Amino acid sequence: AAGGPEALAFPAPPKLSATLTRRYRDRKTQLLRALTDLAPDCADSDYDDLAGQLHKLAGSAGYFGDDQLGQRARELERQLREAKSRKARWTVVAREREQLLQAA
């Protein structure tokens, strides 16, 4: 019947390729390792690299069913970019790191 519930059905999302899924997992693992290894005395460029990795993860996590991880990554990226000093950036990482790791 036209206009019934069947008319509102959406097609299933496309199946993710094994290669794309593997690349996502590798990127996620690399980011989590960088986050875990980050030290209070790291350079500004390390924080900038981390923010860039978080941005990429935030953009792709939902596509792979990691919605909470994507939200956490987006929030940590925002806070890192807004922090005005290395000390402030470290405070953000130290405060938010565990929540992001748990979301992963």
C-alpha positions in Angstrom: 0.0 0.0 0.0 1.4 3.3 -1.0 2.1 5.7 1.8 2.1 2.9 4.4 5.0 2.1 6.7 6.8 0.3 3.9 7.1 3.5 2.0 9.1 5.1 4.9 11.6 2.2 5.1 15.2 3.2 4.5 17.7 1.0 2.7 20.3 -0.7 4.9 23.6 1.1 5.1 26.3 -0.1 2.8 28.5 -2.8 4.0 31.9 -1.5 5.1 34.9 -2.9 3.3 37.4 -4.9 5.3 40.1 -2.5 4.1 38.3 0.6 5.3 37.4 -1.0 8.6 41.0 -2.1 9.2 42.3 1.4 8.4 39.8 2.9 10.8 40.9 0.4 13.6 44.6 1.1 12.9 44.0 4.9 13.0 42.0 4.5 16.3 44.8 2.4 17.8 47.5 4.9 16.8 45.5 7.7 18.3 44.9 5.9 21.6 48.6 5.0 21.8 49.6 8.6 21.2 47.1 9.8 23.8 48.4 7.2 26.4 52.1 8.1 25.6 51.7 11.9 25.8 53.7 13.4 28.5 53.3 16.8 30.4 56.5 18.1 28.8 55.6 17.4 25.2 55.9 20.1 22.5 53.1 22.2 21.1 53.4 20.3 17.9 52.6 17.1 19.7 49.3 18.6 20.9 48.6 19.9 17.4 49.2 16.5 16.0 46.9 15.0 18.6 44.2 17.5 17.8 44.4 16.6 14.1 44.1 12.9 14.9 41.2 13.5 17.1 39.5 15.5 14.4 39.9 12.7 11.9 38.6 10.1 14.5 35.6 12.3 15.4 34.7 12.5 11.8 34.8 8.8 11.1 33.9 7.1 14.4 30.1 7.3 14.0 30.3 5.7 10.6 31.9 2.6 12.3 29.4 2.6 15.2 31.7 4.3 17.7 29.3 7.3 18.3 30.4 7.9 21.9 34.1 7.7 20.9 33.5 10.3 18.2 31.7 12.6 20.6 34.6 12.4 23.1 37.2 12.9 20.4 35.4 16.0 19.1 35.1 17.4 22.6 38.8 16.8 23.4 39.9 18.3 20.1 37.8 21.4 20.8 39.3 21.8 24.3 42.8 21.3 23.0 42.4 23.9 20.3 40.9 26.4 22.8 43.6 25.9 25.5 46.1 28.7 25.4 49.2 27.1 26.9 51.0 23.7 27.1 50.1 23.5 30.7 46.4 24.1 29.9 46.6 21.6 27.1 48.1 19.0 29.5 45.4 19.7 32.0 42.8 19.0 29.3 44.4 15.7 28.3 44.9 14.5 31.8 41.3 15.3 32.7 39.7 13.8 29.5 42.0 11.0 28.5 40.5 8.3 30.6 36.9 9.0 29.4 38.1 8.8 25.8 39.9 5.5 26.4 36.8 4.1 28.0 34.7 5.1 25.1 37.1 3.2 22.8 
